[in-house]
Amino acid sequence: MDNKKVERVYTAYASVYDHTFGKAFKQSRESAVRGLSIKPGCQVLEVGVGTGEALPLYPTHCDVLGIDLSEGMLEHAHRRVDEFNLSHVTLRTMDAGNMLLPDDTFDIVMAAYVVTAVPDYRKVVNEMIRVCKPGGRIVMLNHFSNGNKVIAAVEKFISPMCKHIGFRTDLALNTVLEGTSLIVASKKKVNPLRFWHLVECVNKKNGQQPVFANGLALNGHVS
Ligand SMILES: C[S@@+](CC[C@H](N)C(=O)[O-])C[C@H]1O[C@@H](n2cnc3c(N)ncnc32)[C@H](O)[C@@H]1O
């Protein structure tokens, strides 16, 4: 799928999204945002913000920029911003694979159900790393291909069909992280079927040594 097709598919979903995917993944979004313990003044980027389901969850003491390709999805996000009076949230139409944003800007970059919905996950992840501050956090809430060989084979088989409806099912977390500066700080299974993961990474770019909540610094990938 290219960006135009993604735009078309998600704009077509927009009016039913909140009643379907929006509802189904509500709990995991809540747990993702609440788990961030966002500090006052924190700069947050939400990539592929969609209809803005997660926006009311961010504390008003941080600044949130939500970007998305789909005008249809963003229209609903704008309505949510108005409805909840979210003056700390800004929305922009933007390709996550080519962000018109400066380097090292955000403390937290969130991508909920996005890396498998974009045409080129590598470009998007590289952009998330670029705009995230060294030592900042990159959070992905997503389905990643299963370690179980049988399930992985099914995921690989259905992926080409799923691409037509806006996502792929065959992407593994290791593939996403390979060759990047991201270190997994925590990873847990979420949603009723436990097929989805909440993965919090630290952006170790420019040789930045991440320091975790317990004060320890770490060198390699943790999974
Ligand atoms: C499955 S939806 C997830 C929406 C929202 N994050 C949520 O949790 O409900 C994927 C979103 O990613 C957006 N998207 C796909 N490719 C994109 C790209 N290259 N740049 C920005 N947004 C993109 C789609 O338009 C859609 O709104």
Ligand as a Chemical Component Dictionary entry (heavy atoms), coordinates in Angstrom:
data_LIG
# 
_chem_comp.id                   LIG 
_chem_comp.type                 NON-POLYMER 
_chem_comp.pdbx_formal_charge   0 
_chem_comp.three_letter_code    LIG 
# 
loop_
_chem_comp_atom.comp_id 
_chem_comp_atom.atom_id 
_chem_comp_atom.alt_atom_id 
_chem_comp_atom.type_symbol 
_chem_comp_atom.charge 
_chem_comp_atom.model_Cartn_x 
_chem_comp_atom.model_Cartn_y 
_chem_comp_atom.model_Cartn_z 
_chem_comp_atom.pdbx_ordinal 
LIG C1  C1  C 0  -5.092 1.559 13.027 1  
LIG S1  S1  S 1  -5.137 3.305 12.975 2  
LIG C2  C2  C 0  -4.644 3.729 14.653 3  
LIG C3  C3  C 0  -5.201 5.045 15.103 4  
LIG C4  C4  C 0  -4.947 5.420 16.561 5  
LIG N1  N1  N 0  -3.525 5.505 16.826 6  
LIG C5  C5  C 0  -5.613 4.466 17.505 7  
LIG O1  O1  O 0  -4.993 3.998 18.459 8  
LIG O2  O2  O -1 -6.807 4.222 17.334 9  
LIG C6  C6  C 0  -3.680 3.716 12.036 10 
LIG C7  C7  C 0  -3.565 5.193 11.766 11 
LIG O3  O3  O 0  -2.291 5.441 11.170 12 
LIG C8  C8  C 0  -2.470 6.417 10.143 13 
LIG N2  N2  N 0  -1.338 6.332 9.205  14 
LIG C9  C9  C 0  -1.028 5.333 8.342  15 
LIG N3  N3  N 0  0.077  5.638 7.648  16 
LIG C10 C10 C 0  0.489  6.865 8.078  17 
LIG C11 C11 C 0  1.581  7.712 7.749  18 
LIG N4  N4  N 0  2.511  7.378 6.838  19 
LIG N5  N5  N 0  1.673  8.901 8.373  20 
LIG C12 C12 C 0  0.765  9.270 9.323  21 
LIG N6  N6  N 0  -0.278 8.500 9.682  22 
LIG C13 C13 C 0  -0.424 7.307 9.080  23 
LIG C14 C14 C 0  -3.814 6.059 9.514  24 
LIG O4  O4  O 0  -4.364 7.127 8.776  25 
LIG C15 C15 C 0  -4.618 5.711 10.790 26 
LIG O5  O5  O 0  -5.262 6.835 11.318 27 
# 
loop_
_chem_comp_bond.comp_id 
_chem_comp_bond.atom_id_1 
_chem_comp_bond.atom_id_2 
_chem_comp_bond.value_order 
_chem_comp_bond.pdbx_ordinal 
LIG C1  S1  SING 1  
LIG S1  C2  SING 2  
LIG S1  C6  SING 3  
LIG C2  C3  SING 4  
LIG C3  C4  SING 5  
LIG C4  N1  SING 6  
LIG C4  C5  SING 7  
LIG C5  O1  DOUB 8  
LIG C5  O2  SING 9  
LIG C6  C7  SING 10 
LIG C7  O3  SING 11 
LIG C7  C15 SING 12 
LIG O3  C8  SING 13 
LIG C8  N2  SING 14 
LIG C8  C14 SING 15 
LIG N2  C9  SING 16 
LIG N2  C13 SING 17 
LIG C9  N3  DOUB 18 
LIG N3  C10 SING 19 
LIG C10 C11 SING 20 
LIG C10 C13 DOUB 21 
LIG C11 N4  SING 22 
LIG C11 N5  DOUB 23 
LIG N5  C12 SING 24 
LIG C12 N6  DOUB 25 
LIG N6  C13 SING 26 
LIG C14 O4  SING 27 
LIG C14 C15 SING 28 
LIG C15 O5  SING 29 
# 
